[in-house]
Amino acid sequence: MNIKMTLSQIFQNKNIRFWGLQVFLAVSLLLIGIYATLFSLDSFTRHGKFVVVPDLTHVPLSKAQVLLEKSHLRYEIVDTLEYDPNFPAYAVMEQDPDPNEKVKKDRKIYLKINPENYQEVTIININAPLAEVRPNLESLGLKVDNNIIYVNDIAKDMVLRAFYKEKGKQKEIKNGDKVRKHSIITLECGNGNTLPILDSLSTGGTSEEEQSGNDDFDF
């Protein structure tokens, strides 16, 4: 009972409450000061250990190597993506970490490089029905010219030959040949007609009837 009365008297005393508040504020400020000091000290001790990742997008690999060395960073080529004509050959297409990120010195930067040209694909079963050849070629990333060449051949809509252009020259494609993706393929197919039979008279020959008729006038 006496203890309760004593505590009640203490809290009712304005002077005690005032000084108690002052002590509380002082302790709070002290803790905040300690935290700020430790944070500043940590930042100071790590000062100079971080570098900004340079923007390497569209930069040729040879130049990217120099930039990374100057920034005390390492690199690793993790993938060569599908050729993109909007990027120079052997230029950086993607990087990780992203540009302008702060990283520790000697951090490894992962690069994805644009290849020199489109990948090559192998042509198989080129001498097959047009309905099969066209989707097969398109699935390989090739483009089929809509202007199909038709020639006299009894095999209607059968692909007889195929061509593509390389360095401005037209080349015939054989099974097993390699062609770069996005190449335009021209197909030559049969139209179902046979070659016309030439009349023997047009060659200067004579028929059997004419020959037998001439024999009747022999003396």
Summary of the structure (lengths in Angstrom):
residues: 219
radius of gyration: 43.1
end to end distance: 168.9
largest distance: 170.3
contacts: 525
relative contact order: 0.10
helix: 35%
strand: 29%
